Amino acid sequence: MKKLYLFAMLSCFLLYWMSTILFTMPENYFEIEFGEQRAFFDRLFYQRWSFFAPPPQFNDRLYYVIRDKKSRQQHTFEVIRQITTQKQLKAPFNQEENLLDYAVNNSVLGLKDIQRENVRLVKYIFPDSSDSFISRKTLTLTWQNNNTSEAIRTLKRYGVMVALKNNLNPADQEFKMVLSQKNLPKFKDRNNKNAKTEEVLVFESPFYSASLNN
């Protein structure tokens, strides 16, 4: 009888922790297939904590629009995806790409932090403003720091490197930075080639002149 009791307790213990692990994982096949059981489990054992960090919801995209000052001909280059691709292609001999990835992505994070702080500031100063006004004011306020923010200065310098890599003389060009977030498809749509993923603008600079010394 004692062994049966221990066996029952152990079975309940293992069942609880297996269910907890499966239902607290990021969106997955098991959770989709057993949605009703998940709801029943949550009613009995509701919890706020999780074993797993939530999966990323989007990928950052950084574009440089480079325009000739005289002819006005322009070229657009997306760089974050290109850096990631080069890291994968050159692994394990990709130390240069790793350093570049670190510098660019850290600067993007710095720019996004500035944006968030400025959004809070604008909303505080202009509490009854429309979303479009807040967006315009935030962009203007963020760019005012372009010569003092190390994150923005690093991104400006990298834009010059992009121009040089594409045989464009930086002295003859004007630059614009565009940062966006491309939403990732949900787990249930992972194999759906027609699933639409929205790309949301985060930051857009005016055209500016730049050099490696900026």
N, C-alpha and C positions, 0 to 999 in steps of 0.2 A: 504493500500500500504506500509506504514511504517513497519507494522508487517511482511509482506511478505519479505520485504528487510532484516529485522533483522533475519528472519528465514533462508533466503538464506545465509547470512553471517555466521550465527552460524553453518549451515550445512557444508559449505565449511571449516570453521575452524576445526570442529570435524573430517571431512573426512581427512584433511591434517595431523592432529596429530595422528589419528588412523593409517594412512598409514605409517607415519614416525616411529611410535613405532613398527609396524609389520615388516617393511623393515630394521630396524636397529637392530633387535634382532639377537642373534647368529643364525647360520644356523638352519633352522627349516622347518617344512612341508609347511607352508604358502609360504615361500620364494621360495621353490622348485616348487610348483604347479603354482605359478604366476610369473614365471621368466620373461616373456615378459612385464608384467605390471610393474615389478620392474625396468626393463631397461628404460621404458617410464617415470616412476617416477623419476629416477636418472637424466634423461635428463632435466626434468623440474625443479627439486628441489635438485640438487646435493649439498651434504654437506659432510664435513670431520668428524664431530663429531658424537657421538653415545651415546645412553642411557646406553648401556650395554658393559661390558668388554668382550673381545673375550674369547671364551671357551678355556680350556687348549688343547694343541695339542699333548701332550704326558704325560706319567707317568714315574717318575724316578724309576730305579731298581738298588739296591745295593746288590752285591754278595760278599760273603767271600769264597774264596777257601782256605781250611785249609788242609795242607799236613803234614803227619808224617815225621819227619826228618830222621828216619831210614828206615822204610818200603816203604816210598814214596806213601803210600795209601792216597788218598785225598777225601775230602767231599766238596760239594758246597752248600751254604745256601744263599737264597735270603731273605732279612730282611724287606724291606720297606712294601711290600705287606703283610707280616706276621704281622707286627705291626698294620697295618690298620685293618686287620681281627680281631685281638685280641681286638682292641678298640671297634669295632662294637659288638663283642660277649659279652664283659664285661660291656657295657654301661648300666646304667649310673655310675656304680662303676668302672670307668676305669681311675682314676687319674694317676696311675703309667704308664699306657700305653700312656696317653696324654703327660706326661713329657718325656717319651722315644721318642715318635713321634716328639716332639718339638726339642729335643737334636739331634736326628739323622738327621732329615730333614734340620734343620738349618745348621748342619755341612756339609751336602751334598751341600746346597746352597753356603756355604763358599768355598768348594772345587771347585765348578763350577765357582765361581767368580775368584779364583786364575787361573784356566784354561784359562778363557777369557782374563785376563790381560797378561798371558804368551803368548797366541796366538798373541796378538797385538805386544808384545815385539819381538817375534821371527820374525814376518813378517816385522817389522821395521828394525831389524838387518840384516835379510836375505831376502831382498825384491824379489829376483828372484828365490826363492826356490820352490820346488814342494810341493804339499799338503802332500805327505807321509813324506817328510823331516820335514816339519813344525809340523806335528802330533807327530813324534818321538821326536823332540827337545822339544816340549811343555811338553810332558809326563815326560821327563828327568828333565826339569827345575822345574816342579811342585813338583816332588818327592824330589828334593833337599831341599825343605822346610818342609819335613815331621816331623822333630823334633822341629820346631819352630812354625808351623802353628797350632793354637788351633783347627781349624776345622778338620785337618787331624789327630791330636793326639786324638781327641775325637772319631773319627771313628776307629782308631787303638785300642783304649781301648774297644770299643764296640765289635770289632772282638774277643777280648779275652773273653768277656762275652758270646758271641755266642758259642765259643769253650766249655766253662764251662757248659753251658746249655745242650750241646750235649755230655757230659761226655768225653771230650777230654782235656787232660792235656796241657795247653798252653806252658809249658816249653818244651814239646816234639814235638811241631808243628811249622810249618812255615805258614805264612799268605800271602794272596794276596787279594787286594780290586779291584773290577771291578764295575765301575759305567756306566750305560747305560740309554738311553731314549727309551721307547717303545711307538711308535706312536699310537694314538687312531684312531679308524675308523671314517670316516666322517659321518655326520648326516644321509646322504642318505643311508649309508651302516650299520646303527646301528643294523638292524635286519638280516643282512647277515652273517650267521655263517662261510661262506667261505672267508669273506673279510680278506685280508692279512695285517698285521700290522708289519712294519719293526722295528727292535730293533737296535739302533745305539750306538756304543761304544763312551763314553765320556772320561773315564779315566781308566787306568789299571796300577796298581803298580807292581813292581817286588815282588818276595817272600821276606818276612822279618820276623824277630823274634819279638815278642811283649809280653808285660805284662801290667797289670793294671797301672803300674807306668810310662809307656812310655809317 
